[in-house]
């Protein structure tokens, strides 16, 4: 909630200060930035949805290619008594669709793809289950490691020099051992199921972020 508030306050501040900025100053290739983000996620396998927060670094490779290196923590609810905790660490490459790339004040649409690693804990609260009972069933699995690949699209905007506001949606496919909850007909979780082998478990991830570029190399003269 605090991150959402800070995001909108930053937008308001941008409109108040943009007139005082040199409109010709844009981030150049090689620029480095840091920022924070708020994330929302829907896990298709566990019917879980939740929110989280994290941070990212940005490195602009060229006028149309930016990169994002991120770390996220998320908590999700599943069914009436289940939950899921995820930690993401990874990267994405963002390619600007417009001709001017990231060298413009206008909204910048982009497509992206990348890879990340995940640590996942899935569990449920036994005292809230229905009449179904399982003799031996752990209420929570040990943190499960998996790799993931993702692709998506978004929009970036530079209201003032060095400040980037970014919104994006990605679909992430987890490549690794499948860990999920089993639900009864009343949507109560009653068992943690860890399937051997490899499973393609995916989810949608939405992100809103703010980044400030600290290093801005001088633009090379023609």
MARBA-3410 file (N, C-alpha, C, O; in Angstrom, 1 decimal):
222
0.8,-1.2,0.0,0.0,0.0,0.0,0.9,1.2,0.0,0.6,2.2,-0.7 ~ 1.9,1.3,0.8,2.8,2.4,0.9,3.5,2.6,-0.5,3.7,3.8,-0.9 ~ 3.9,1.5,-1.1,4.6,1.6,-2.4,3.7,2.2,-3.5,4.1,3.1,-4.3 ~ 2.4,1.8,-3.5,1.4,2.4,-4.4,1.3,3.9,-4.2,1.2,4.7,-5.1 ~ 1.2,4.3,-2.9,1.1,5.7,-2.6,2.3,6.5,-3.0,2.1,7.6,-3.6
3.5,5.9,-2.8,4.7,6.6,-3.2,4.7,6.7,-4.8,5.2,7.7,-5.3 ~ 4.2,5.7,-5.5,4.2,5.7,-6.9,3.4,6.9,-7.4,3.9,7.6,-8.3 ~ 2.2,7.1,-6.9,1.3,8.2,-7.4,1.8,9.5,-6.9,1.7,10.5,-7.7 ~ 2.4,9.6,-5.8,3.0,10.9,-5.3,4.2,11.3,-6.2,4.4,12.5,-6.5 ~ 4.9,10.3,-6.7,6.1,10.6,-7.6,5.6,11.1,-8.9,6.2,12.0,-9.5
4.4,10.6,-9.4,3.9,11.1,-10.7,3.4,12.6,-10.5,3.7,13.4,-11.4 ~ 2.8,12.9,-9.4,2.4,14.3,-9.1,3.6,15.2,-9.0,3.6,16.3,-9.6 ~ 4.7,14.8,-8.4,5.9,15.5,-8.3,6.5,15.7,-9.6,7.1,16.8,-9.9 ~ 6.4,14.7,-10.5,7.0,14.8,-11.8,6.4,16.0,-12.6,7.1,16.7,-13.3 ~ 5.0,16.1,-12.5,4.3,17.1,-13.3,4.7,18.5,-12.8,4.8,19.5,-13.5
5.0,18.6,-11.5,5.3,19.9,-10.9,6.8,20.4,-11.2,7.1,21.6,-11.2 ~ 7.6,19.4,-11.5,9.1,19.7,-11.7,9.5,19.6,-13.2,10.6,20.0,-13.5 ~ 8.7,19.0,-14.1,9.1,18.8,-15.4,9.5,20.1,-16.2,10.3,20.0,-17.0 ~ 8.8,21.2,-15.8,9.1,22.4,-16.5,10.5,23.0,-16.2,11.1,23.7,-17.0 ~ 11.0,22.6,-15.0,12.3,23.1,-14.6,13.4,22.2,-15.2,14.6,22.5,-15.0
13.1,21.1,-15.8,14.1,20.2,-16.4,14.5,20.6,-17.8,13.7,21.1,-18.5 ~ 15.7,20.2,-18.2,16.1,20.4,-19.6,15.5,19.2,-20.4,15.9,18.1,-20.2 ~ 14.6,19.6,-21.2,13.9,18.5,-22.0,14.8,17.8,-23.0,14.4,16.7,-23.4 ~ 16.0,18.3,-23.3,16.9,17.6,-24.2,17.7,16.5,-23.5,18.3,15.7,-24.2 ~ 17.7,16.5,-22.2,18.5,15.5,-21.4,17.7,14.2,-21.4,16.6,14.2,-20.8
18.2,13.1,-21.9,17.7,11.8,-21.9,18.7,10.8,-21.4,19.9,11.1,-21.6 ~ 18.3,9.7,-20.9,19.3,8.7,-20.5,20.0,8.1,-21.7,19.3,7.9,-22.7 ~ 21.3,8.0,-21.6,22.1,7.5,-22.7,22.4,6.0,-22.5,22.4,5.5,-21.3 ~ 22.8,5.3,-23.6,23.2,3.9,-23.4,24.4,3.8,-22.4,25.3,4.6,-22.4 ~ 24.3,2.8,-21.5,25.3,2.6,-20.5,24.8,3.2,-19.1,25.4,3.0,-18.1
23.6,3.9,-19.1,23.1,4.4,-17.9,22.7,3.3,-16.9,22.2,2.2,-17.3 ~ 22.9,3.5,-15.6,22.6,2.6,-14.6,21.6,3.2,-13.6,21.7,4.3,-13.2 ~ 20.6,2.4,-13.3,19.5,2.9,-12.3,19.2,1.9,-11.3,19.4,0.7,-11.4 ~ 18.5,2.3,-10.2,18.0,1.5,-9.2,16.6,1.9,-8.9,16.2,3.1,-9.1 ~ 15.8,1.0,-8.3,14.4,1.4,-8.0,13.7,0.3,-7.2,14.3,-0.6,-6.7
12.4,0.6,-7.0,11.6,-0.4,-6.2,10.3,-0.7,-7.0,10.0,0.0,-7.9 ~ 9.7,-1.8,-6.6,8.5,-2.2,-7.3,7.5,-2.9,-6.4,7.8,-3.4,-5.4 ~ 6.3,-2.9,-6.9,5.2,-3.6,-6.3,4.7,-4.6,-7.3,4.5,-4.3,-8.4 ~ 4.4,-5.9,-6.8,4.0,-6.9,-7.8,2.7,-7.6,-7.3,2.4,-7.6,-6.1 ~ 2.0,-8.1,-8.3,0.8,-8.9,-8.0,0.9,-10.2,-8.9,1.4,-10.1,-10.0
0.4,-11.3,-8.4,0.6,-12.5,-9.1,-0.7,-13.4,-9.0,-1.4,-13.4,-8.0 ~ -0.9,-14.2,-10.0,-2.0,-15.2,-10.0,-1.3,-16.5,-10.5,-0.8,-16.7,-11.6 ~ -1.3,-17.5,-9.5,-0.7,-18.8,-9.8,-1.9,-19.8,-10.3,-2.8,-20.0,-9.5 ~ -1.7,-20.3,-11.5,-2.8,-21.1,-12.1,-2.9,-22.4,-11.4,-4.0,-23.0,-11.3 ~ -1.8,-23.1,-11.1,-1.8,-24.4,-10.5,-2.4,-24.5,-9.1,-3.2,-25.4,-8.8
-2.2,-23.5,-8.3,-2.7,-23.5,-6.9,-4.0,-22.6,-6.7,-4.5,-22.5,-5.6 ~ -4.4,-22.0,-7.8,-5.6,-21.1,-7.7,-5.3,-20.1,-6.6,-6.1,-19.7,-5.9 ~ -4.0,-19.6,-6.6,-3.6,-18.6,-5.6,-3.3,-17.2,-6.2,-3.0,-17.1,-7.4 ~ -3.6,-16.2,-5.4,-3.4,-14.9,-5.9,-2.8,-14.0,-4.7,-3.2,-14.3,-3.5 ~ -1.9,-13.1,-5.0,-1.4,-12.3,-3.9,-0.6,-11.1,-4.4,-0.5,-10.8,-5.6
0.1,-10.5,-3.4,0.9,-9.3,-3.7,2.2,-9.4,-3.0,2.5,-10.2,-2.2 ~ 3.1,-8.5,-3.5,4.5,-8.5,-2.9,5.2,-7.2,-3.3,4.6,-6.3,-3.8 ~ 6.5,-7.2,-2.9,7.3,-6.0,-3.2,8.7,-6.4,-3.5,9.1,-7.6,-3.1 ~ 9.5,-5.5,-4.0,10.9,-5.9,-4.3,11.6,-4.7,-4.8,11.2,-3.5,-4.7 ~ 12.8,-5.0,-5.4,13.6,-3.9,-6.0,14.2,-4.4,-7.3,14.2,-5.5,-7.6
14.8,-3.4,-8.0,15.4,-3.8,-9.3,16.6,-2.8,-9.6,16.6,-1.7,-9.1 ~ 17.5,-3.3,-10.5,18.5,-2.5,-11.1,18.2,-2.4,-12.6,17.6,-3.4,-13.1 ~ 18.6,-1.3,-13.2,18.3,-1.1,-14.6,19.7,-0.8,-15.3,20.4,0.0,-14.8 ~ 19.9,-1.4,-16.5,21.1,-1.1,-17.3,20.6,-0.9,-18.7,20.1,-1.9,-19.3 ~ 20.8,0.3,-19.3,20.4,0.6,-20.6,21.5,0.2,-21.6,22.6,0.8,-21.6
21.3,-0.9,-22.4,22.3,-1.4,-23.3,22.4,-0.5,-24.6,23.5,-0.3,-25.1 ~ 21.3,-0.1,-25.1,21.3,0.7,-26.3,20.0,1.6,-26.2,19.2,1.4,-25.3 ~ 19.8,2.5,-27.2,18.6,3.4,-27.1,17.3,2.6,-27.2,16.3,3.2,-26.8 ~ 17.3,1.3,-27.7,16.1,0.6,-27.7,16.1,-0.7,-26.9,15.1,-1.4,-26.8 ~ 17.2,-1.0,-26.2,17.3,-2.2,-25.4,17.6,-1.8,-23.9,18.7,-1.3,-23.7
16.7,-2.1,-23.0,17.0,-1.9,-21.6,17.0,-3.2,-20.9,16.5,-4.2,-21.5 ~ 17.5,-3.3,-19.7,17.4,-4.5,-18.9,17.0,-4.3,-17.5,17.2,-3.2,-16.9 ~ 16.5,-5.3,-16.9,16.0,-5.2,-15.5,16.4,-6.4,-14.7,16.2,-7.5,-15.1 ~ 17.1,-6.1,-13.5,17.6,-7.2,-12.7,16.9,-7.1,-11.3,17.1,-6.1,-10.6 ~ 16.1,-8.0,-11.0,15.1,-7.8,-9.9,15.1,-8.9,-8.8,15.7,-10.0,-9.0
14.6,-8.5,-7.6,14.4,-9.4,-6.5,13.0,-9.1,-5.9,12.7,-8.0,-5.5 ~ 12.1,-10.1,-5.8,10.7,-9.9,-5.3,10.4,-10.9,-4.2,11.0,-12.0,-4.2 ~ 9.6,-10.5,-3.3,9.0,-11.3,-2.2,7.5,-11.2,-2.3,6.9,-10.1,-2.3 ~ 6.8,-12.4,-2.4,5.4,-12.4,-2.6,4.7,-13.4,-1.6,5.2,-14.4,-1.3 ~ 3.5,-12.9,-1.1,2.6,-13.8,-0.3,1.3,-13.9,-1.0,0.7,-12.9,-1.4
0.8,-15.1,-1.1,-0.4,-15.4,-1.9,-1.4,-16.2,-1.0,-0.9,-17.1,-0.2 ~ -2.7,-16.1,-1.2,-3.7,-16.9,-0.6,-4.2,-17.9,-1.6,-4.3,-17.6,-2.8 ~ -4.5,-19.1,-1.1,-4.9,-20.2,-2.0,-6.1,-20.9,-1.3,-6.0,-21.4,-0.2 ~ -7.3,-20.9,-2.0,-8.5,-21.5,-1.4,-8.9,-20.8,-0.1,-8.6,-19.6,0.1 ~ -9.5,-21.5,0.8,-10.0,-20.9,2.1,-9.0,-21.0,3.2,-9.1,-20.2,4.2
-8.0,-21.8,3.1,-7.0,-22.0,4.2,-5.6,-22.2,3.7,-4.7,-22.5,4.6 ~ -5.3,-22.0,2.5,-4.0,-22.3,1.9,-3.2,-21.0,1.7,-3.8,-19.9,1.7 ~ -1.9,-21.1,1.5,-1.0,-20.0,1.2,0.2,-20.4,0.4,0.5,-21.6,0.3 ~ 0.8,-19.4,-0.1,2.0,-19.6,-0.9,3.0,-18.5,-0.7,2.5,-17.3,-0.7 ~ 4.3,-18.8,-0.6,5.3,-17.7,-0.4,6.4,-17.9,-1.5,6.9,-19.0,-1.6
6.7,-16.9,-2.2,7.6,-17.0,-3.3,8.7,-15.9,-3.2,8.4,-14.7,-2.9 ~ 9.9,-16.3,-3.6,11.0,-15.3,-3.7,11.5,-15.5,-5.2,11.9,-16.6,-5.6 ~ 11.5,-14.4,-5.9,12.0,-14.3,-7.3,13.3,-13.5,-7.3,13.4,-12.5,-6.7 ~ 14.3,-14.0,-8.0,15.5,-13.3,-8.4,15.9,-13.6,-9.8,16.0,-14.8,-10.2 ~ 16.0,-12.5,-10.7,16.2,-12.8,-12.1,16.4,-11.6,-12.9,16.8,-10.5,-12.3
16.2,-11.7,-14.2,16.5,-10.6,-15.1,15.5,-10.6,-16.3,15.0,-11.7,-16.6 ~ 15.3,-9.5,-16.9,14.6,-9.4,-18.2,15.2,-8.4,-19.1,15.8,-7.4,-18.6 ~ 15.1,-8.6,-20.4,15.6,-7.7,-21.4,14.4,-7.1,-22.0,13.5,-7.8,-22.5 ~ 14.3,-5.7,-22.1,13.2,-5.0,-22.6,13.5,-4.3,-23.9,14.5,-3.6,-24.0 ~ 12.8,-4.7,-25.0,13.0,-4.1,-26.3,11.9,-3.1,-26.7,10.7,-3.5,-26.7
12.3,-1.8,-26.9,11.3,-0.8,-27.2,10.7,-1.0,-28.6,11.5,-1.2,-29.5 ~ 9.4,-0.9,-28.7,8.8,-1.1,-30.0,8.8,0.2,-30.8,8.9,0.1,-32.1 ~ 8.8,1.3,-30.2,8.8,2.6,-31.0,10.2,2.9,-31.5,11.2,2.4,-31.1 ~ 10.3,3.7,-32.6,11.5,4.0,-33.3,12.5,4.7,-32.4,13.7,4.3,-32.5 ~ 12.1,5.6,-31.6,13.1,6.4,-30.8,13.5,5.6,-29.5,14.3,6.1,-28.8
12.9,4.5,-29.3,13.3,3.7,-28.1,13.1,4.4,-26.8,12.0,5.0,-26.6 ~ 14.1,4.3,-25.9,13.9,5.0,-24.6,14.4,6.4,-24.6,14.6,7.0,-23.6 ~ 14.6,7.0,-25.8,15.1,8.4,-26.0,13.9,9.3,-26.3,14.0,10.1,-27.2 ~ 12.8,9.2,-25.5,11.7,10.1,-25.7,10.9,10.3,-24.4,11.0,9.5,-23.5 ~ 10.1,11.4,-24.4,9.3,11.7,-23.2,7.9,11.0,-23.3,7.2,11.0,-22.3
7.6,10.5,-24.5,6.3,9.9,-24.7,6.3,8.5,-24.0,7.4,7.9,-23.8 ~ 5.1,7.9,-23.7,5.1,6.5,-23.3,5.8,5.6,-24.2,5.6,5.7,-25.5 ~ 6.5,4.6,-23.7,7.4,3.7,-24.5,6.9,2.3,-24.4,7.1,1.7,-23.4 ~ 6.2,1.8,-25.4,5.8,0.4,-25.3,7.0,-0.6,-25.6,7.8,-0.2,-26.4 ~ 7.0,-1.7,-24.9,8.1,-2.6,-25.1,7.6,-4.0,-24.9,6.6,-4.3,-24.2
8.4,-5.0,-25.4,8.2,-6.4,-25.2,9.4,-6.9,-24.4,10.5,-6.2,-24.5 ~ 9.3,-7.9,-23.7,10.4,-8.4,-22.9,10.5,-9.9,-22.7,9.4,-10.6,-22.9 ~ 11.6,-10.4,-22.3,11.8,-11.8,-22.0,13.0,-12.0,-21.1,13.8,-11.1,-21.1 ~ 13.0,-13.0,-20.3,14.0,-13.2,-19.4,14.0,-14.5,-18.6,13.3,-15.5,-19.1 ~ 14.7,-14.6,-17.5,14.8,-15.8,-16.7,15.0,-15.5,-15.3,15.5,-14.4,-14.9
14.5,-16.4,-14.4,14.7,-16.1,-13.0,14.8,-17.4,-12.2,14.5,-18.5,-12.7 ~ 15.2,-17.3,-10.9,15.2,-18.5,-10.0,14.1,-18.2,-8.9,13.9,-17.0,-8.5 ~ 13.5,-19.3,-8.4,12.4,-19.1,-7.4,12.6,-20.1,-6.3,13.1,-21.2,-6.4 ~ 12.2,-19.6,-5.1,12.1,-20.4,-3.9,10.7,-20.3,-3.4,10.2,-19.2,-3.1 ~ 10.0,-21.5,-3.3,8.6,-21.5,-3.1,8.3,-22.3,-1.9,8.8,-23.5,-1.7
7.4,-21.8,-1.0,6.9,-22.6,0.1,5.3,-22.6,0.0,4.7,-21.5,-0.2 ~ 4.7,-23.8,0.0,3.3,-23.9,-0.1,2.8,-24.6,1.2,3.4,-25.5,1.7 ~ 1.7,-24.1,1.7,1.2,-24.7,3.0,-0.3,-24.4,3.2,-0.9,-23.7,2.4 ~ -0.8,-24.9,4.3,-2.2,-24.7,4.6,-2.4,-24.7,6.2,-1.5,-25.3,6.9 ~ -3.5,-24.2,6.7,-3.7,-24.2,8.1,-4.6,-25.4,8.4,-5.8,-25.3,8.1
-4.1,-26.4,9.1,-4.9,-27.6,9.4,-6.2,-27.4,10.2,-7.2,-28.1,10.0 ~ -6.1,-26.4,11.1,-7.3,-26.2,12.0,-8.5,-25.6,11.2,-9.6,-25.5,11.8 ~ -8.3,-25.2,9.9,-9.4,-24.6,9.2,-9.9,-25.6,8.1,-10.8,-25.2,7.3 ~ -9.4,-26.8,8.1,-9.9,-27.8,7.1,-11.3,-28.2,7.4,-11.8,-28.1,8.5 ~ -11.9,-28.8,6.3,-13.2,-29.3,6.5,-13.2,-30.7,7.1,-12.3,-31.1,7.8
-14.3,-31.5,6.9,-14.4,-32.8,7.5,-13.3,-33.8,7.0,-13.1,-34.9,7.6 ~ -12.7,-33.5,5.8,-11.7,-34.4,5.3,-10.4,-34.4,6.1,-10.0,-33.3,6.5 ~ -9.9,-35.5,6.5,-8.6,-35.5,7.3,-7.7,-36.5,6.7,-8.1,-37.5,6.1 ~ -6.4,-36.2,6.7,-5.4,-37.1,6.2,-4.5,-37.5,7.3,-4.1,-36.7,8.1 ~ -4.2,-38.8,7.4,-3.4,-39.3,8.5,-2.0,-38.7,8.6,-1.6,-38.2,9.6
-1.3,-38.7,7.5,0.0,-38.2,7.5,0.1,-37.1,6.3,0.1,-37.5,5.2 ~ 0.1,-35.9,6.6,0.2,-34.8,5.6,0.8,-33.6,6.2,0.3,-33.0,7.1 ~ 2.0,-33.2,5.7,2.7,-32.0,6.2,1.8,-30.8,5.9,1.3,-30.7,4.8 ~ 1.8,-29.8,6.8,1.1,-28.6,6.6,1.8,-27.6,5.7,1.3,-26.7,5.2 ~ 3.2,-27.9,5.5,4.0,-27.0,4.7,5.2,-27.7,4.2,5.8,-28.5,4.9
5.5,-27.5,2.9,6.7,-28.1,2.3,7.9,-27.3,2.6,7.9,-26.2,3.0 ~ 9.1,-28.0,2.5,10.3,-27.3,2.6,10.5,-26.4,1.4,9.9,-26.7,0.3 ~ 11.2,-25.2,1.5,11.3,-24.3,0.4,11.8,-25.1,-0.9,12.8,-25.7,-0.8 ~ 11.0,-24.9,-2.0,11.3,-25.6,-3.2,12.0,-24.7,-4.2,11.5,-23.6,-4.5 ~ 13.2,-25.1,-4.7,13.9,-24.3,-5.7,13.5,-24.7,-7.1,13.3,-25.9,-7.4
13.3,-23.7,-8.0,13.0,-24.0,-9.4,13.6,-22.8,-10.2,13.8,-21.7,-9.7 ~ 13.8,-23.1,-11.5,14.1,-22.0,-12.5,12.9,-21.7,-13.3,11.9,-22.5,-13.3 ~ 12.9,-20.5,-13.8,11.7,-20.1,-14.6,12.2,-19.2,-15.8,13.2,-18.6,-15.8 ~ 11.3,-19.2,-16.8,11.5,-18.3,-17.9,10.2,-17.5,-18.1,9.1,-18.0,-17.8 ~ 10.4,-16.3,-18.5,9.2,-15.4,-18.6,9.3,-14.5,-19.9,10.3,-14.3,-20.4
8.1,-14.1,-20.3,7.9,-13.2,-21.4,6.7,-12.3,-21.2,5.7,-12.8,-20.6 ~ 6.7,-11.1,-21.7,5.6,-10.2,-21.6,5.7,-8.9,-22.3,6.5,-8.8,-23.2 ~ 5.0,-7.9,-21.8,5.0,-6.6,-22.5,4.7,-5.5,-21.4,4.2,-5.9,-20.3 ~ 5.0,-4.3,-21.7,4.8,-3.2,-20.8,4.9,-1.9,-21.4,5.1,-1.7,-22.6 ~ 4.9,-0.8,-20.5,5.0,0.6,-20.9,5.9,1.3,-20.0,5.8,1.2,-18.8
6.9,2.0,-20.5,7.8,2.8,-19.7,7.5,4.3,-20.0,7.1,4.6,-21.1 ~ 7.8,5.2,-19.0,7.6,6.6,-19.2,8.7,7.4,-18.4,8.9,7.1,-17.3 ~ 9.3,8.4,-19.1,10.2,9.2,-18.4,9.7,10.6,-18.3,9.9,11.5,-19.2 ~ 8.9,10.9,-17.2,8.3,12.3,-17.1,9.4,13.4,-16.9,9.2,14.5,-17.3 ~ 10.5,13.0,-16.2,11.6,13.9,-16.0,12.9,13.2,-16.3,12.9,11.9,-16.3
14.0,13.9,-16.5,15.2,13.3,-16.7,15.6,12.3,-15.7,15.6,12.6,-14.5 ~ 16.0,11.1,-16.1,16.5,10.0,-15.2,15.5,9.2,-14.4,15.8,8.2,-13.8 ~ 14.2,9.7,-14.4,13.2,9.0,-13.6,12.3,8.2,-14.6,11.7,8.7,-15.5 ~ 12.2,6.9,-14.3,11.4,6.0,-15.1,10.3,5.4,-14.3,10.5,4.9,-13.2 ~ 9.0,5.5,-14.9,7.9,4.9,-14.3,7.5,3.7,-15.3,7.6,3.9,-16.5
7.3,2.5,-14.7,7.2,1.3,-15.6,6.0,0.5,-15.1,5.9,0.2,-13.9 ~ 5.2,0.0,-16.1,4.2,-1.0,-15.8,4.3,-2.1,-16.8,4.4,-1.9,-18.0 ~ 4.2,-3.4,-16.3,4.4,-4.5,-17.2,3.6,-5.8,-16.7,3.3,-5.9,-15.5 ~ 3.4,-6.7,-17.6,2.7,-8.0,-17.3,3.5,-9.1,-18.0,3.8,-9.0,-19.2 ~ 3.8,-10.1,-17.2,4.6,-11.2,-17.8,3.9,-12.6,-17.4,3.2,-12.7,-16.4
4.2,-13.5,-18.3,3.8,-14.9,-17.9,5.0,-15.7,-17.6,6.0,-15.7,-18.5 ~ 5.1,-16.3,-16.4,6.3,-17.0,-16.0,6.0,-18.5,-16.0,5.0,-19.0,-15.5 ~ 6.9,-19.3,-16.6,6.8,-20.8,-16.6,7.9,-21.3,-15.7,9.1,-21.1,-16.0 ~ 7.5,-22.0,-14.6,8.5,-22.6,-13.7,8.9,-24.0,-14.2,8.0,-24.9,-14.5 ~ 10.2,-24.2,-14.3,10.7,-25.5,-14.7,11.3,-26.2,-13.6,12.5,-25.9,-13.2
10.6,-27.2,-13.0,11.2,-27.9,-11.9,10.1,-28.8,-11.2,9.0,-29.0,-11.8 ~ 10.4,-29.3,-10.1,9.5,-30.2,-9.3,8.3,-29.4,-9.0,8.3,-28.3,-8.5 ~ 7.1,-30.1,-9.2,5.8,-29.4,-9.0,5.4,-29.6,-7.5,5.4,-30.7,-7.0 ~ 5.1,-28.5,-6.9,4.6,-28.4,-5.5,3.3,-27.7,-5.5,3.3,-26.5,-5.9 ~ 2.2,-28.3,-5.0,0.9,-27.6,-5.0,0.0,-28.2,-3.9,0.3,-29.2,-3.3
-1.1,-27.5,-3.7,-2.1,-27.9,-2.7,-3.2,-28.8,-3.3,-3.6,-28.5,-4.5 ~ -3.7,-29.7,-2.6,-4.9,-30.4,-2.9,-6.1,-29.8,-2.2,-6.0,-29.6,-1.0 ~ -7.2,-29.6,-2.9,-8.4,-29.0,-2.4,-9.6,-30.0,-2.4,-9.7,-30.8,-3.3 ~ -10.5,-29.8,-1.4,-11.7,-30.6,-1.5,-12.8,-29.8,-2.2,-12.5,-28.8,-2.8 ~ -14.0,-30.3,-2.2,-15.0,-29.7,-3.0,-15.5,-28.3,-2.4,-16.1,-27.5,-3.1
-15.1,-28.1,-1.2,-15.5,-26.8,-0.5,-14.3,-25.8,-0.6,-14.4,-24.8,0.0 ~ -13.3,-26.2,-1.4,-12.2,-25.3,-1.6,-11.3,-25.2,-0.4,-10.6,-24.1,-0.2 ~ -11.3,-26.2,0.5,-10.3,-26.3,1.6,-9.1,-27.1,1.2,-9.3,-28.2,0.6 ~ -7.9,-26.6,1.5,-6.7,-27.3,1.2,-6.5,-28.4,2.3,-6.7,-28.1,3.5 ~ -6.2,-29.6,2.0,-6.0,-30.7,3.0,-4.7,-31.4,2.8,-4.4,-32.3,3.6
-3.9,-31.1,1.8,-2.6,-31.9,1.6,-1.7,-31.1,0.7,-2.1,-30.4,-0.3 ~ -0.4,-31.2,1.0,0.7,-30.6,0.1,1.2,-31.8,-0.7,1.6,-32.8,-0.2 ~ 1.1,-31.6,-2.1,1.5,-32.6,-3.0,2.8,-32.2,-3.7,2.8,-31.1,-4.4 ~ 3.8,-33.0,-3.6,5.1,-32.8,-4.3,5.3,-33.9,-5.3,5.5,-35.0,-5.0 ~ 5.2,-33.5,-6.6,5.2,-34.4,-7.7,6.7,-34.6,-8.2,7.3,-33.6,-8.4
7.1,-35.8,-8.3,8.5,-36.1,-8.8,8.6,-35.8,-10.3,7.6,-35.8,-11.0 ~ 9.8,-35.5,-10.7,10.0,-35.1,-12.1,9.8,-33.7,-12.4,9.8,-32.9,-11.5 ~ 9.7,-33.3,-13.7,9.6,-31.9,-14.1,8.2,-31.5,-14.5,7.5,-32.3,-15.1 ~ 7.8,-30.3,-14.0,6.5,-29.9,-14.4,6.5,-28.4,-14.9,7.4,-27.7,-14.4 ~ 5.6,-28.1,-15.8,5.6,-26.7,-16.3,4.5,-26.0,-15.5,3.3,-26.0,-16.0
4.8,-25.3,-14.5,3.8,-24.6,-13.6,4.0,-23.1,-13.8,5.0,-22.6,-13.6 ~ 2.9,-22.5,-14.3,3.0,-21.1,-14.7,2.2,-20.1,-13.9,1.2,-20.6,-13.2 ~ 2.5,-18.8,-14.0,1.6,-17.8,-13.3,1.8,-16.5,-14.0,2.8,-16.2,-14.7 ~ 0.8,-15.6,-13.8,0.9,-14.2,-14.4,1.5,-13.3,-13.3,1.1,-13.4,-12.1 ~ 2.3,-12.4,-13.7,3.0,-11.5,-12.8,2.8,-10.1,-13.3,3.3,-9.8,-14.5
2.2,-9.2,-12.6,2.1,-7.8,-12.9,3.0,-6.9,-12.0,3.1,-7.2,-10.8 ~ 3.6,-5.9,-12.6,4.6,-5.1,-11.9,4.4,-3.6,-12.2,4.2,-3.2,-13.3 ~ 4.5,-2.8,-11.1,4.6,-1.4,-11.2,5.8,-0.9,-10.5,6.0,-1.3,-9.4 ~ 6.7,-0.2,-11.2,8.0,0.2,-10.6,8.4,1.6,-10.9,7.9,2.3,-11.8 ~ 9.3,2.1,-10.0,10.0,3.4,-10.2,11.5,3.2,-10.1,12.0,2.4,-9.3
12.2,3.8,-11.1,13.6,3.7,-11.1,14.2,5.1,-11.3,13.7,5.9,-12.0 ~ 15.4,5.3,-10.7,16.2,6.5,-10.8,17.5,6.1,-11.3,18.2,5.3,-10.7 ~ 17.9,6.7,-12.5,19.2,6.4,-13.1,20.3,7.3,-12.5,20.3,8.5,-12.6 ~ 21.3,6.6,-11.8,22.3,7.3,-11.1,23.5,7.7,-12.0,24.0,8.8,-11.9 ~ 23.8,6.8,-13.0,25.0,7.1,-13.8,24.5,7.3,-15.2,23.7,6.5,-15.8
24.9,8.4,-15.8,24.5,8.8,-17.2,25.7,9.2,-18.0,26.1,10.3,-18.0 ~ 26.3,8.2,-18.8,27.4,8.5,-19.6,27.1,9.6,-20.6,26.0,9.8,-21.0 ~ 28.1,10.4,-20.9,28.0,11.5,-21.9,27.7,10.9,-23.2,28.3,9.9,-23.6 ~ 26.8,11.5,-24.0,26.5,11.0,-25.3,27.6,11.3,-26.3,28.1,12.4,-26.3 ~ 28.0,10.3,-27.0,29.1,10.4,-27.9,28.8,11.4,-29.1,27.7,11.3,-29.6
29.7,12.2,-29.4,29.5,13.1,-30.5,29.7,12.4,-31.9,30.5,11.5,-32.0 ~ 28.8,12.8,-32.8,28.9,12.2,-34.1,30.2,12.6,-34.9,30.4,12.1,-36.0
END
